[in-house]
């Protein structure tokens, strides 16, 4: 039986649960866990003041229940085990995590998977800005792992990412894959302006029916049917991500760029 944390606070003040992980509660009694400090605004309160705690802390799985859109840093620096959110989550979900899995049934705020180094994040709903991105002033974003967003995502998805995969089932905002160093970003719906601006290497795949206008610093190489794309799509489908059958054997237009940088990146646009 997992450790269950049922959100019961009624507050508009942000709550931060950074450090509340399967590894940090393992070996503790429920009474000890209830006394763990969490930030509530500028101050700290015992966990039991905000959550009803039950279950087994040795299970390796944490389950959050309720609308946690105002609860931030869930799963930050997760290294093993799993976290499930039966609701929505706040900002910095899975930030800098290196292993394990995080599953969110609702939506997630900004900075989901920021600078993650491994593991899996799956959000059934939508996500905010800067998914898998580098924090301001940092040279690189996510370096390994996978992020799957079932709905829409905001601006700057995959900003400065180094490795890994980000899949957005809905539409993305502006600047997806901006300053990408390497890795892959898939957008299945509409894509915002200036995709892959400043890209060094990596892949941005656009599956939507209405692709955006690309920057003039991307050069058309021609049509293709990349086999690696089919492998990635089948792997996403195996994880429960919605992938339409026609995408598996579709043709794509390949563009190289960004030529103002290294120019070894690529944008794959589904051919009409």
C-alpha positions as CSV (number, residue, x, y, z in Angstrom):
1,X,0.0,0.0,0.0
2,X,1.5,3.4,-1.0
3,X,1.9,6.4,1.2
4,X,-1.1,8.6,0.6
5,X,-1.1,12.4,1.0
6,X,-4.6,13.8,0.8
7,X,-4.5,17.6,0.3
8,X,-6.9,19.3,2.8
9,X,-5.6,22.9,3.0
10,X,-7.8,25.9,2.0
11,X,-5.3,28.6,1.1
12,X,-4.2,30.8,-1.8
13,X,-0.7,31.0,-0.4
14,X,1.8,28.7,-2.4
15,X,2.9,25.5,-0.7
16,X,6.3,23.9,-1.5
17,X,7.0,20.2,-0.8
18,X,10.5,20.0,-2.2
19,X,12.3,17.1,-0.5
20,X,9.2,15.0,0.1
21,X,10.2,11.9,-1.8
22,X,9.9,8.1,-1.5
23,X,13.6,7.9,-0.4
24,X,13.1,10.6,2.3
25,X,10.1,9.0,4.0
26,X,11.4,5.4,3.8
27,X,12.0,4.1,7.3
28,X,9.9,6.8,9.0
29,X,6.7,6.3,11.0
30,X,3.5,8.1,10.0
31,X,3.9,10.3,13.0
32,X,7.4,11.3,11.9
33,X,6.2,12.0,8.4
34,X,3.3,14.2,9.7
35,X,5.9,16.4,11.4
36,X,8.0,16.9,8.3
37,X,8.3,20.7,7.5
38,X,6.9,22.1,4.3
39,X,6.9,25.7,3.2
40,X,3.6,27.6,3.3
41,X,4.4,31.0,1.9
42,X,7.4,32.4,3.8
43,X,6.9,30.2,6.8
44,X,7.0,26.5,7.5
45,X,4.3,24.2,8.8
46,X,4.1,20.4,9.7
47,X,3.0,18.3,6.8
48,X,-0.1,17.1,8.8
49,X,-1.4,20.7,8.8
50,X,-1.9,20.6,5.0
51,X,-2.2,16.9,4.2
52,X,-3.9,13.9,5.7
53,X,-1.2,11.2,5.8
54,X,-1.9,7.4,5.6
55,X,-0.5,4.2,4.1
56,X,2.9,2.6,4.0
57,X,6.0,4.9,3.6
58,X,8.2,1.9,2.7
59,X,6.2,1.1,-0.5
60,X,8.4,3.3,-2.7
61,X,5.3,5.1,-4.1
62,X,3.7,8.4,-3.0
63,X,0.1,9.2,-4.0
64,X,-1.1,12.8,-3.8
65,X,-4.9,13.4,-3.9
66,X,-6.7,16.7,-4.6
67,X,-6.2,19.9,-6.6
68,X,-2.5,20.6,-6.0
69,X,-2.2,23.3,-8.6
70,X,-0.9,25.6,-5.8
71,X,1.5,23.0,-4.5
72,X,5.0,23.3,-6.1
73,X,8.2,21.3,-6.4
74,X,6.3,17.9,-6.3
75,X,8.9,15.2,-7.1
76,X,11.8,17.6,-7.4
77,X,15.1,15.7,-7.4
78,X,13.3,12.4,-7.5
79,X,15.9,9.6,-8.0
80,X,13.8,6.4,-7.6
81,X,10.3,5.2,-6.9
82,X,7.1,6.7,-8.2
83,X,4.8,9.7,-7.5
84,X,1.2,9.8,-8.6
85,X,-1.0,12.9,-8.5
86,X,-4.7,12.3,-8.7
87,X,-5.4,15.9,-9.7
88,X,-3.3,18.8,-10.9
89,X,0.2,19.8,-9.8
90,X,1.9,23.2,-9.5
91,X,5.2,24.5,-10.8
92,X,8.6,22.7,-10.9
93,X,7.1,19.2,-11.1
94,X,10.0,16.8,-11.3
95,X,12.5,19.5,-11.5
96,X,16.1,18.1,-11.6
97,X,14.8,14.5,-11.1
98,X,17.3,11.8,-12.1
99,X,15.1,8.6,-12.0
100,X,11.8,7.1,-11.1
101,X,8.4,8.1,-12.5
102,X,5.9,10.9,-12.0
103,X,2.3,10.6,-13.2
104,X,-0.2,13.5,-13.1
105,X,-3.9,12.9,-13.9
106,X,-4.6,16.6,-14.3
107,X,-2.5,19.6,-15.4
108,X,1.0,20.8,-14.4
109,X,2.3,24.3,-14.0
110,X,5.4,26.0,-15.4
111,X,8.9,24.4,-15.4
112,X,7.7,20.8,-15.4
113,X,10.8,18.6,-15.7
114,X,13.1,21.6,-15.7
115,X,16.7,20.4,-16.0
116,X,15.7,16.8,-15.4
117,X,18.5,14.2,-15.7
118,X,16.5,10.9,-16.1
119,X,13.2,9.2,-15.4
120,X,9.7,9.8,-16.7
121,X,7.1,12.5,-16.3
122,X,3.6,11.9,-17.7
123,X,1.0,14.6,-17.5
124,X,-2.4,13.6,-18.8
125,X,-3.7,17.2,-19.1
126,X,-1.9,20.4,-20.2
127,X,1.4,21.9,-18.9
128,X,2.6,25.5,-18.5
129,X,5.6,27.2,-20.0
130,X,9.3,25.9,-20.1
131,X,8.7,22.2,-20.0
132,X,12.1,20.4,-19.7
133,X,13.8,23.8,-20.0
134,X,17.0,25.3,-18.5
135,X,16.5,27.7,-15.6
136,X,17.4,31.3,-16.4
137,X,21.2,31.6,-16.5
138,X,21.8,27.9,-16.8
139,X,23.6,26.6,-19.9
140,X,21.4,23.5,-20.4
141,X,18.0,22.1,-19.7
142,X,17.0,18.4,-19.4
143,X,19.9,16.1,-20.1
144,X,18.1,12.7,-20.1
145,X,14.7,11.2,-19.6
146,X,11.2,11.6,-21.1
147,X,8.3,14.0,-20.6
148,X,4.9,13.2,-22.1
149,X,2.2,15.9,-22.0
150,X,-1.2,14.7,-23.1
151,X,-2.6,18.2,-23.8
152,X,-1.2,21.6,-24.7
153,X,2.0,23.1,-23.4
154,X,3.2,26.7,-23.1
155,X,6.1,28.6,-24.5
156,X,9.8,27.5,-24.8
157,X,9.2,23.8,-24.5
158,X,12.6,22.1,-24.3
159,X,14.6,25.4,-24.0
160,X,18.4,24.5,-24.2
161,X,17.7,20.8,-23.7
162,X,20.8,18.6,-24.1
163,X,19.2,15.1,-24.4
164,X,15.9,13.3,-23.8
165,X,12.4,13.4,-25.3
166,X,9.5,15.7,-24.9
167,X,6.2,14.8,-26.5
168,X,3.3,17.3,-26.5
169,X,0.0,15.7,-27.6
170,X,-1.7,19.0,-28.1
171,X,-0.4,22.4,-29.2
172,X,2.7,24.2,-28.1
173,X,3.3,27.9,-27.5
174,X,6.1,30.0,-29.1
175,X,9.7,29.0,-29.4
176,X,9.5,25.2,-28.9
177,X,13.1,23.7,-28.9
178,X,14.6,27.2,-28.7
179,X,18.4,27.0,-28.3
180,X,18.2,23.2,-28.3
181,X,21.7,21.5,-27.9
182,X,20.4,18.0,-28.6
183,X,17.5,15.8,-27.9
184,X,14.0,15.5,-29.4
185,X,10.8,17.5,-29.1
186,X,7.5,16.2,-30.7
187,X,4.5,18.5,-31.1
188,X,1.3,16.7,-32.3
189,X,-1.0,19.8,-32.5
190,X,-0.4,23.3,-33.6
191,X,3.0,24.9,-33.1
192,X,3.7,28.5,-32.1
193,X,6.0,31.0,-33.7
194,X,9.8,30.7,-34.3
195,X,10.2,26.9,-33.7
196,X,13.8,25.7,-33.0
197,X,15.3,29.2,-33.1
198,X,18.9,29.0,-32.2
199,X,19.0,25.2,-32.5
200,X,22.4,23.6,-32.5
201,X,21.5,19.9,-32.9
202,X,18.6,17.7,-32.2
203,X,15.1,17.1,-33.7
204,X,11.9,19.0,-33.6
205,X,9.1,16.9,-35.2
206,X,5.8,18.7,-36.1
207,X,2.9,16.4,-36.7
208,X,0.1,18.9,-36.9
209,X,-1.9,19.7,-40.0
210,X,-1.1,23.4,-40.0
211,X,2.7,23.8,-39.4
212,X,4.1,27.3,-38.6
213,X,6.2,29.4,-40.9
214,X,9.9,28.4,-40.3
215,X,12.7,30.8,-39.8
216,X,14.6,31.6,-43.0
217,X,17.8,30.1,-41.4
218,X,16.4,26.6,-41.9
219,X,17.2,25.0,-45.3
220,X,14.9,22.4,-46.9
221,X,16.7,19.1,-47.6
222,X,13.8,17.2,-49.0
223,X,11.2,14.6,-48.2
224,X,12.0,11.6,-46.0
225,X,10.5,8.7,-44.0
226,X,12.9,8.5,-41.0
227,X,12.9,5.0,-39.3
228,X,13.9,6.4,-35.9
229,X,10.7,8.4,-35.8
230,X,8.6,5.3,-36.2
231,X,10.5,3.7,-33.4
232,X,9.9,6.6,-31.1
233,X,6.2,6.8,-32.0
234,X,5.7,3.1,-31.2
235,X,7.5,3.5,-27.9
236,X,5.2,6.5,-27.0
237,X,2.2,4.5,-27.9
238,X,3.4,1.6,-25.7
239,X,3.5,4.0,-22.8
240,X,-0.1,5.0,-23.3
241,X,0.5,8.2,-25.4
242,X,-2.0,8.8,-28.2
243,X,-0.3,8.3,-31.6
244,X,-2.5,8.2,-34.7
245,X,-1.9,5.3,-37.0
246,X,-1.2,7.4,-40.1
247,X,1.8,9.1,-38.4
248,X,3.7,5.8,-38.3
249,X,4.2,5.6,-42.1
250,X,3.8,9.3,-43.0
251,X,6.3,11.3,-45.1
252,X,8.0,14.3,-43.7
253,X,9.9,17.3,-45.1
254,X,13.3,17.7,-43.6
255,X,14.8,21.1,-42.8
256,X,18.4,21.7,-41.5
257,X,19.3,24.5,-39.2
258,X,19.5,26.8,-37.3
259,X,22.2,28.1,-39.7
260,X,22.9,31.0,-37.4
261,X,24.3,28.4,-35.0
262,X,26.0,25.0,-35.6
263,X,23.3,24.2,-38.1
264,X,23.2,20.4,-37.4
265,X,19.7,20.4,-36.1
266,X,16.6,19.3,-37.9
267,X,12.9,20.1,-38.2
268,X,10.6,17.3,-39.5
269,X,7.3,18.6,-40.8
270,X,4.6,16.2,-41.7
271,X,4.0,16.4,-45.4
272,X,0.6,17.3,-46.6
